[in-house]
Structure formats: structure tokens, C-alpha cells
């Protein structure tokens, strides 16, 4: 499946999560499975960034990006499993 097809299948919330996550996953790969892998990598980067910020400042940063990526990955995997 192509990423474009997968993206068209997203719910409204999924589309919003995609929009807020673009900075972490752009450019979007053509292959849908590669997109999910890229989101997995983005999740690791965001988690690492948050852990570093917590260590440096003692304050946990906002988890909006992390939450959006988690929801997006979950929805994309659900769509792929049904295909």
C-alpha cells in the first residue's frame, strides 16, 4: 500500500495528528510500511529528546508530539492490518 492511500484513510483526528507530526516524519515515504517505520523512529527521537530535557532542566517537556505520534502510528497500523 502507498502512503498516499493510507493517509486518505485517516480519520479527522488522524489527519490532525499527521499534520502536527510532519516536522518529525517529512518527507513522507511512498511506501506505507516505511511510513510506519519512520514514525517509530520519530517516536524514539521524541522520547530521547524529552528524557534529555528532563535530565537537563528537571522538568518534563510537553508530550503533545509524543501523543500525536503514538495515536498516528496506532491508527495507521490499524488501517494496514485491515487492508
N, C-alpha and C positions, 0 to 999 in steps of 0.2 A: 504494500500500500504506500502511496505517496503522502508526504506530509501535508500537501495542499488538501487532499481528500480528507485526511484526518482532522485538520483544522476546521474544515467546513462542518464537520460533525459535532464540534464542541457546543456545549450549552452556552447560554449568555454568560454565566459565571465563569465557565472555562475560557471563553473569549476574553473576558476581563483579566483573568489570571495570566493568560498568554500575553496580553498587552503589557501588564505590569512586569512580566518576566523577560521581555525581549532583550533588555540590556545584558542578561546573562546567557541567552541562547542564540543571539544573532551572530552570523547569518543562520537561518533555519535550513537544515539539510533537506534534500529532496526525499530521502527515504524516511518513512515514519519510525522505523525501529532505531535509526540513527538519531532521530529527534529525541526519542525517549532516553537514549544513552547520553545525549548532550544535556538533557535535563538532569539526569543522575549526576553528571559531572558538575553541573551548576549547583546542585544541592550540596555536594561536598565542599565546593568553594565557599558558598554562603555560610555553611556550618563552621568551616575553618575560620572565616573572617569574623564571625560572631564570637567564637571562642577566643580569638586573639584580642578582640576589643574588650571582652570581659576580663581577660588577664591584665591588659594594659591599664584599663580605667576602672576596673572593678564594677562596671555597670554593663548589664546585658543590653545589647542593641535591639532595636525593633525587629520583630520576627515576621514582618509583613512579606518580605521577599521569600523567606523560607516557607511560610504558609502558602503563598501563591504557587510556588514551585511544587510543593507537595500535592496540593489539590490538582494542579495541572497534570502532573505525572499520573496521578491516580485516575483521572478522567480519561487521559489518552490511553493508558493501559487497558482500562475497561472497554473502550471502543475497539481497540485492537483485538482483545480477547473474543469479542463478539463477531469480528469480521472473519 
